[in-house]
Amino acid sequence: MLFNSLQFLLFFGWVFCLYYLVPHKVRWVLLLLCSIYFYMCWNINYVFIILGIALIDYGCGIVVSKISGQRNKKIFLITSLCSNLLILFFFKYYHFFQWHLNEAMSSSFLPVLDFILPMGISFHTFQSMGYTIDVYRGKIPAEKNPLRFILYVMFFPQMVAGPIERGDNLIPELKKKVFWNTSEIANGAHLALWGVFKKVVLADRLTMMVDPVYHAPQNFSSAQLLFATYAFALQIYFDFSGYTDIAIGIARMLGIKLNLNFNSPYKADSLQNFWQRWHISLSSWFRDYVYFPLGGNKKSANRNNLNLLITFLLSGFWHGANFTFIIWGAWHGIGLITEKYLKKIFSFTLPRMTKRIFVFHFVLVGWIWFRAQSMHDAVSVFKRIFSFDFSSGTISEMYWTEIVFAFAISSLVLLLEFKNIKPEIISSRKGKWIYSSAMLAGIYLFGVFHLKQFLYFQF
């Protein structure tokens, strides 16, 4: 059940109406049942995996909060982490290691297993692990009600692709008493509409330019590959931030506040600033649960650089079982290390716009590794781009009108977000009606309704 589908619109319509009709004390039960149903619509069998993860972490959290002795607490923390990571490893990385190990040994050491990746497994395992770690650190109390904890892990707006919520934010939000607030509901609806617009009008339209080129990069010219690469930078932003806007918007309509996940990342004037703006919930998760435990920046300069590189290598591998993602992570890790050294060596400061352009293009190069289907394809893209070969194919083959329209509207949307012009700043009733009408008209007239899955569902 995709956010950009009529099925989800009907589903959420029923959830929204029932949520404000039933008493407060049973609303969380309604949300739990709806969240389970939401995931069952994708694959009923994998619901039990999420329930298993949630119950293991719930039990470990309860035990950690009650027993004494750091050593005993650590045993149950490790139990929780190992359970989550083993499940994540099996479903997400088994095929990767099975193929490479069998190739290296020229045998069938590991059997070929037929299963698909559960949707959003990386997100709800990280959210669940983060809770257990916070209980172990004494940051939050353990949740005593197992069903409420399952709701925390499975809350349907954000369970598939984030934002990855912390227990100290989402659990209290799911418990608080919510009253009807027309202004908040309208703001949530406007944000969700904004997200749908970014997904179906921009991201899915840009997909039509990106996919054909990156599926066979050797068949396209340097110009076409450049256009496709710029288009992917826009596509992944509008697709993922669009999902986040919808998730935050519909949660807000239910009186539940989720954390910001994107903050105009393409206007970052440093790579460090980019990661403070892009996929904030994931970058902060790796910072708090990987980088800091490794020692962060409290060790020597070389150890600090190693910690940074390890964190980004793991971040890359988290995105997918492919060497292209590992290189993408290494690219950003090395970039951040280099950026630190350059700041120490050079005392002068470049104009902010120059820095923004440089950072964007550094990120753009990384997106080639991220989007390429294999190492071979990534190398092929780089070779074709830097060959400056404009002989094979013409721009017209890539739908020139579509390119102009998509890039023009994308530029306008980015400009609005750069200026921090958001739907909630519209205060007048007339302005809100105009905004809603414009969004609905834009979605209806220019939307691509092929029910394209959100990019980050695969992670």
N, C-alpha and C positions, 0 to 999 in steps of 0.2 A: 504494500500500500504506500505509494509515493505521495509526498506532500503536494506535488504538482499534478494531482489527479482528482477527478470528480468523486471517486470512491472515498478519498481522504476528506474532501470537503463535506460529504454527507456524514462520514464518521465523526468528524470533529463537531459538526453541527449538533448531533445528538449528544455528544459528550458535554458540550458547552451548556446546552439547555438543561440536561439532567443535573449537571454540577451545581447550578444555581437554584435548582428546585429541591434537591435533597438537603437534609440537615447537615450542618458542618461536621458533626461527629462521624458521619459515614462517607464523606466526600473522598477521603483517602482510599476507602475500599473501592469506590467507583473508579478512581484513577488507576488503582492496581489492576482491576479486572479489565479495564479498557487498554492498559499498557500490555497486558498478557495477550489480549485479543489482537492488538495492533501487530505484535511480533508474530503471532500465530498465522496471520494473513500472509506472511512471507514464507515461513516454514515451521510447521507445528512441532516437528521433532526437536528443533534447536532451542525451543523454549526451555526444555529440561536442562540444557547445558547452562543457560543463564541462571535458572533457579538453583542449580547445583553450585555454581560459583558464589551466588549470593548467600546460600545457606552455610557454605564453608566459611566465608569471611564473617558472616554474622556470628557463628559459633566461636571462631577464633577471637573476634573482637570482645565477646562476652567473657571468655576465659582470661584474656590478657588484662581486662579491666578489673578482674576479681582476684587473681592470684598475686602473690608477692614474690619478689626475687626477680632480678633483671634477667637472669639466665633462663628461668622458666617462661617468662614473658616472650623472650626471644625465640624459644622453641616453637611457640604457637604463631608468632609472626612469620617465621620461616615456613611453617606449614601452610599458612595462608598464601604467601608469595609463591612458593613452589607449586601449589595447586593451580593458581591462576596462570603461572608461566608455563606449566606443563600443558594445560588445556590450550593456551594460546599457541604454544610451539606445535602441538599436534595438528591443529586445524589450519594454522597459517603457514608453518614452515616445514611440515613433514615432506610434502612433495619436493620442495627445494633440496633438502638434504638427501632424500631418497634418490633423486635423479643424479645429483653430483657424486654421492658416495658410490652408487652402483657403477657410474661411469669411471670413477677413479680405480675401483677394484675390478672392473670388467666382469662383474657378476651381478646376481640378483640378491645381494646381501639383505636389502630391505625390500619387502614386497610392495607392489603397486596397490594402493588403496583408492577406492572410488568414493569420494565425498567432496562436498563443496564447502567453501568458507562461510561460516555463519556471519550474517550481516552485522557489521559494527562491532565484532567481537573485541577488537583492540580498544575500543572506547569504554565498553562496560567493564572489561577486566581492569583497565587502568583506574577507572573510577572506584571500583570495589577495592583494589589494592591500596589506593590512596587513603581510603577510609581506615583500613586496618593499621596502616603505618601511623596515621594521626592518632588513633586510639593508643597504640604502643607508645608514642611520644608524649601522651598525656594532653594533647591539644584539644581533643573532643571526648566527651563521654561516650561509652558504647550504647548503641540503640538497643533497647530491651525487647522491643516488639519485632519478631522476625518478619512479619508481613510488611510492616512499615519499612524495614530495611530493604526488602525485595522491591518495594516501590521506589526507593532511592536509587537502586541499581537499574530499574526498568522503566523509569518515568518516560513515557513515550515521546514527548517532543524532542528530547535530546539524547535518547539512548543509542541511536543508530550512528550518529556522526557528531556528537558533542553539542555544545561545549562540555568538556570533562569537568564535572562539578565536584567540589569538595564537600565533605560531610558537614562541616561547620556552616555552610551556606544553604545547601539544598534541603537537608533534613529539617531544620527549623522552618524553612519556607513551606514544606509539605505539611507541617503541623499547625501553622498559624491560622487563625480564624479570618476568613476572607468575606468581605461584604461587597455587594454590588457597587461598582465605581464606574460610572459611564465614561468618564474621561480616560481612565486607565484602560478600559476595555477598547475604547476607540483608538487609543495610541498603540495598543498591542495589535489591533486589526490593521492599522496603517503600516506598522512595521512588517507584519506578515505579508501584506500586499506588496510592499517594496521588495521583499525577498523573492516572492513569486515572479515579480517583474524582472528582477536580475537573473533569475533562473531561466524562465521560458522565452523571454524576449532577447536576452543577451547571451547567457552561457550556452544555451542549446543552439542558438544561431551560430555562435562562434565554433561550436563543435563541428558543424558541417564544413567549416574551412580547415579545421585541425585534423580530424580523423583521417580523411582520404590521403593527406600528405604524410602523416606520421605512420600510416599503415604500410606505405611503400615509398620511403624517402628517396630512394635511388631513382625514382621516375620523375622527380620534380627539380625545377631550377633553383638557383640560389635565391632569387627573389621570392619564389613561392614558399620556400622553406623559411625565409625570414618572416614573411607575412604570417605563416602558420605558427611560428614560434611566438611572435608578438600576440597573435590571437589566443594562443594557449595561456599566456600569462594573464590575459584578461579573462579567459574562460574559467580557469581554475579559481580565480578570485571571485568572480560573480557567482559561480556555482556553489562554492563552499560558503562564502559570506551570505549568499542568498539563502542557503539552508539554515545557517545560524540565525539570520533575521526572522525566518519563519518560526524556528524553534523558540526563540526568545519572545517573539510576538504572540504566539498562541499560548505560551506559558503565562505571559503577562495578562492575557485575557482571562486566565483562570486565577489571577491574583498571585502568581508565583514568579519571582524574579530570578532569572538566570544571569550568569556573569557575561560581560562583554568578551567576545572572542576575536573580533577584528576592529582595528582602529586606523583606517586609511593607511595600510602598510606601504603602498607604493609612493607615499610622500616621505618615507623615512630618509634621513640624511646620513645614516650610518648603518652598517650591517647589524650592529647591536640594537639600534633603534628599530630596525625592521623586525627583529624577533621579539621586540616588546609590543609590536603591533599585529603581527601575523599569527594566527592560530594560538592566541594568548594562553588558552587553557592547557594546551599540550606543551608549549615551550616552558611555561611556569611549572608544569608537572615534572618535566625532565630536570629543570633547575632545582626544584625542592627535593625530589626523590632520587636523583642520580648524581647531578653535579655537586651539590652541597655535601652529600654523604661521602663522595670521593675526596673531598677536601676543599672543593671550590677554589677560591683564589687566596686561601689562607696558607697554602704551601709555597714552595719555591716557584719561580717563574716557569721553569721547565715542567714541573709537576702540574701547575695550573693549566699550561697549554695542553698537556696530556689529558687532563680531566675534561677540558673543553672538547678535545677531539673525540674522546671516548663517548661523551654525551651525544655529540652530533652523529657519530657512527651508529649508535644505538637508535637515535631518532630516525635516521635513514632506514635502518633495517626494520624498525617498527612499521614504516609505511608499506613495506612489501618484501617478499622473498625474492629479490632480484638484485644482482650486483649494481644495476643502475641506481637503485635507491641508496645503496651504501656509498657509492661515489658522490651522489647528490649530498648526502650527509657530510662526507669528508670535504667536499667543496666549501660548504658553509663553515665547517669547523676550522679549516685552514684559512678561510677568508677572515674569520673573526680574530684568529691569532695574528694574522698579518696586519689587520687593522689596528690592533693594539700596539704593535711595534712601530707602525708608521706614525701613530699619534705621539709616541715618545721621541722619534727621530726628528720629525718636522714640527716646528713651532708655529708656522703660518697656517692660516685657515682658508680653505677654498670657499667661494660663494656657495650659499646653501643650495641653490638650484643646480649648480655643477655637481655637488655631492649627491643630490637626489638622482640625477641622471646616471651618475656612475653606479650608485647602489642598485638602481633598478636594472641596469644592464648586467651587473654581476649576478643578481638574482635570475635574470633572464637566461643566462648561460646555464645556471643550475637547473632551470626548468627543462632544458633539452634532455638532460640525464633523467629527470623525473618522468617525462612524458614518453621517451623512447621505449619501445617494447623489448629491446634487448641491447646488449653492449654493441653488437654489430650495427644495429640501426642507429644508435647514438653516434658512433664513429662516422657512419655514413652521412648523417645530418651535418656534422661539423665539416667533413670533407667537402660536401656539396656547397655549403654556405661559403666557405673560404676559398672555394675554387673560382668564385665570381663568374660562374658559367650561367649565362642568361639565354642560352640557345635553345634548350629543351623546354618547350611549353611557354605559354604566355600568361599574363595576369588575368586575361579574360576567361581562361579556363577555370579560374577559381572564383567565378561569379563576382565580377567587379562591383556590381550594384550592391550585392550583399556585403562586400568588404567595406565599401564607403558607408553604408547605413550602420553596420555593426560598430565600426570604429568611431563614427560620429556620435552615436548614442552612448557608447561606452565612455567616450571622453567627457560627455556632458554629465553622466552619472558620477564618474570619478571626480570631476570638478566640484559637484555638489557635496560629495563626501569629504573632499579636501577642505572645503569651506565649513565643514561640520554642519551642513544644512540637512537636518533629519526630519522625518515625518512628525515627530512629537513637538517640534517648535511651532507648528501651525496651531494657533490658539482659537481663531474665530470659527464658529460653526459653518459659515459659508465657505471659508477656506478649506475646512476638512472635507466638505461635500465635493468641492472642486477637485481636491487632491484624489479622493476615492474614485470619482468619476473618470479622471484622467488615467489613473492606474488601471482601472478595469477596462477602459477603452483601449489602452496601449497593449494590455495583455491579450484582449480579444482580437485586435486587429493585427498585431505583429508577433504574437506568441507562436512558438513552435511546439505543437502538441503531440509529439511522438512518445510522450511519457519516458523521456530520457532519465535514467537513474542518476542520482547525485554521485559525483566522482568519489567522494570520500566514503560512500557505502561499502566500497571494496576493502576498506581498511578496518 
